[in-house]
Amino acid sequence: MSAFEYDFQGRRPSKLQVLKKVKEAVAAGAVDISLNWGENWLRLEYVKTWSDKRCWQGYGWFKAFGGDDIAKQLNGDEPRAYGGIW
């Protein structure tokens, strides 16, 4: 179990830029991902649910999208999971 943290610099990152960093973190085996942009942040955690299933949960936001949106894509809850970059 490892953690991954990244600070975006400059203008607001796009959803695609965020997904690329998440992909990098997941490939490295991270189960706790923190992405920051100024005072805005997203956090993703790979947790065990009450039914012993493991899934991603997301918190925080970057203007138009939030950690829960990214978590839904990671869990495959959206039709175009991972924004087509996986």
N, C-alpha and C positions, 0 to 999 in steps of 0.2 A: 504494500500500500504506500503510495507516494503522493506528494502534492506537487502542483504546478502553478506558478504565478507569473503573470506577464502584465507589464504596464504599457498601454498604447500611448504614444506621444503625438502631439499635434492635433489635427482635426478628428472628429468623431469617426471611429472605425465602422465600416460597413458590416452587414451581417455576414457576408462572404469572408471578410478578413477575420471576424470572430470565429466562424466555423473552421477556418484553416488552422487557427491557433488551438482550437479544441481538438481537432483531428491530430495535431502534433502531440498534444498532451495525452490523449487516449493511446496513441501509438507508443508513447513512452511508459505506459502503464499507470498513469495518474488516476486516482480515484477522488481527488479533491482539487478542483480547478478554480483558480481565482484570476479574473481578468479585470484590470482597472483602466479607467480613462478619466483623469482628473479626479473629481469627487464622485464620479459614477463608477459602478462596479457590477460585475456578474459573478455569481458563484455557482458551481455545479458540484454535486456530491453523488457518488455512486453508493447507494444505500440498500439495505436489505429490508423488504417490506414485511408486514405481519404474516404473509403467506410464504415466507422464505424465498420470494422472488427478488432478484436484484434489479434495480432500475436507477435511472438518473433523476435527480431533483434539482431544480434551478431556482435561484433567487436573484434579486437586483435587476437593473435594467440599463440600457444604453438608448435613450430617447425612444425610438420606434419599436424596439423589441426587447424582450426580457429573458432572464435565465430560464423561466418556465417554457418559453418558446423553443429555446435551444435544447432543453431536456426532452421535450416532446419529440423533436427530430431525432435525438440520440436513441430514444426508446422505440422509434419507429411508429409513433402515434400519428404522424402526419403523412399524407400520401407521397410527398417527395422528400423522404427522410434524408437528412444530412445535406439538404440543399443541392444534391447532385454532385457533391465533391468527394464522396467516399469511394 
